[in-house]
């Protein structure tokens, strides 16, 4: 897991300059290293307990973009099963915690799903908030376990299969018309 000090491997222009303005980095990233490559599996954006609606919306869009960059990076390294593998986005906004996941459908189109939302139990006067939070965290745990397994599988298959477009396309010539 990494905090603000580490920048995302996101868009190519950010990767090439190594200079990311403050606010462009996710607050926390969950990363895994497989076969010498580092993969970002989840991103977290958090705000203060009292946050504005625009901050909440901006962080939501930022998470979606990070997840889109993350799944694109994974897609370049290997081909995880569509409709199964996804990049997780967690947003803490005010007293709410949102669990989202970006998954590519069978056609390869990225789809961003809202999995769950809970209210965070900040005081002992809100015990009714504890059980939903635990259920959300267990769901997150299960998603992360499955994602890591699917990623390892896809990387192993990528190492045993020939690379995409390894063979040159045949050249077809047409007869000249005189």
Buried (B, 14 or more C-beta within 10 A) or exposed (E): EBEEEBBBBBBEEBBEEEEBEEEBBBBBBBBBEBEEBEBBBBBBBBBEEEBEEEBBEBBBEBBBBBBBBBBBBBBEBBBBEBEBBBBBBBBBBBBBBBBBBBBBEEEEEBEBEEBBBBBBBEEEEEEEBEEBBEEBBEBBEEBBEEBBEBBBBBBEEBEEEEEEEEEEEEEEEEEEEE
